[in-house]
Amino acid sequence: RIRGQQQEINSLTQRKIAVDEENARLKTEFSNLNQKFKDKSQALKDTEECAQRKEEQNRLVIKNLEEENEGLNTCCADLLNDLEKLRKAEAQWKTEKSGNEARIKNLETDLAAAREQMKELHSICSNLSSQVAVKQEELSQKDCDVTRAKKELQELQNLYRQNIEHTAQQAELIKQLQALNTD
């Protein structure tokens, strides 16, 4: 019976040794797993902190982008206003250009007409110059005629004066003759 107990003790001892070994192995494994858990927890914490930092950075980036977007929207609105003004100015310029082109066309027509009129006036002027030259020639001839007529008139006046003097002398002679005749 002791032998049976001894065998049982041996068996239990072996089982205990096996259990202790298993226990030691499990403890080691637990310790390893615990270390891994700590490492993973630290890694998770680091990752979360990193994610938080990234999120904060992203928030800042988003805020900056939103501000920049707002500025760009304002700039875009200003540019659209400028574009609208330029379009209006272009339309007005085109209208003015069209009006100016019409005015230029009218002025060119007027200029052509004026040139034609000038040609006609030039021709008339040439004719009048020719006529003036002829009239001047005639006037010169008339001047000569007038000068000659004046000369002739002067001679006639001289003759008339001489004639009157003669007549006066004759009258005086006749008077004297009549007086003599009476005597």
Disulfide bonds with the S-S distance in Angstrom:
none
